[in-house]
């Protein structure tokens, strides 16, 4: 119980200390040097676990439109969090799919 509380506090602190970015398309440079655009995607579900140090979390996806029952997300210093997010919290996540295949959470909003 204490370990879960520490992990939740870690994730909340890491996300709150991060800078604010707007959920707009991100641009980067591809291997050819040309600018590429990534569109943010969004999904809702319930947080089922929070990774060590609060730098990642797993979401149990809501609805039947998605083939994956869970999705993993990474969190960085620019991830914006709204509300208190802990294990069991229903959330809406805006994210980018990185070139590495990881899902980078851009905005995590706790749902009432």
N, C-alpha and C positions, 0 to 999 in steps of 0.2 A: 504494500500500500504506500509506504513512504517512498519507495523507488519510483512508483508511478507518479506520485506527486512531484518528485524532483524532476523527472523527465518532462512533465507537463509545464512546470515552471521554467525549465530550460528552454523549451520550444517557444513558450510565450515571450520570455525575455529576449531570445534571439530574434524573434520576429518583430517585436516592438522596437528593438534597437536598430533594426534595418532601416534603410532609407525608403522614401516613398517613390514609387514609380507608377505611372498611369498605365492602365491596361490598353495600350496601343500597340500596333504592330512594331516589332523590334527589327532593326536592320543590322546586318553584319556583313562581313566579307567572306565570300566563298573561296574555294581553293584557286579559282581562276582570277581572283582579285576583283570580281564584279560584286556589287552589292546585292545581297539577297534579303528578302523580307519574310519574316515569320509572323503568322497570325496567331493571336492568343486563342486558345480553346477554353471551354468551360465545362465543368461537370459538378454534380452534387453527390453527396454521400455522407457516410459516418466515419469518423476517424477511428480506426481499429487498433493502431499502434503508432508509437512515436519512437523514432530511432535514437540511438545513443547521442547525447549532446544536443538533441533537438534540431539536427540538421536534415532530418527526413521524417516522413510519415507515410502510413499506408491508409488508403481510403477504401471503404466498402462502398461500391458504386450503387447509387439508387436507380431504380427503374430497370426495365428489361431491354432497353435499346442498345445496351453495351454488352459485348460478348465476354468481357473480363469482369469477374466478380469483385476483384480488388485492383487498385492501381497504386504504384509507389511514386512519391514525389520527393524531390530534394528542395531544400530551402537555402537561400543565400542572403547576403546582407541587404539586398534590394527587395526582398519579399515583404509585402505589406500584409499585416494581419489586422482584422477588425473583429473585436470581441474576444472572449476567452476561449481558446482552443485547447482541448485536452481529449484523452481517450473517451470515446462515446459521443463526442460533440458532432451534431450534424453541421456540415459546412458546404459552402459553394467555393470552388477553386477555379481560378483563371490560371492557365499555365501555358508554357511553351514546350514543344518537344525539341530537345537539343540535338545536335548532330550526333552525339554519342548514344542517342536513344532514350536518355533520361528525361523525365518530366520535371521541368523547373517551375515550381509554384511562384506565380507573380503576385497573386492576391488571394488570400484565404479569408473568407467571411463566415463567422459563426452564425448559424441560423437559429431563429427562436423556436 
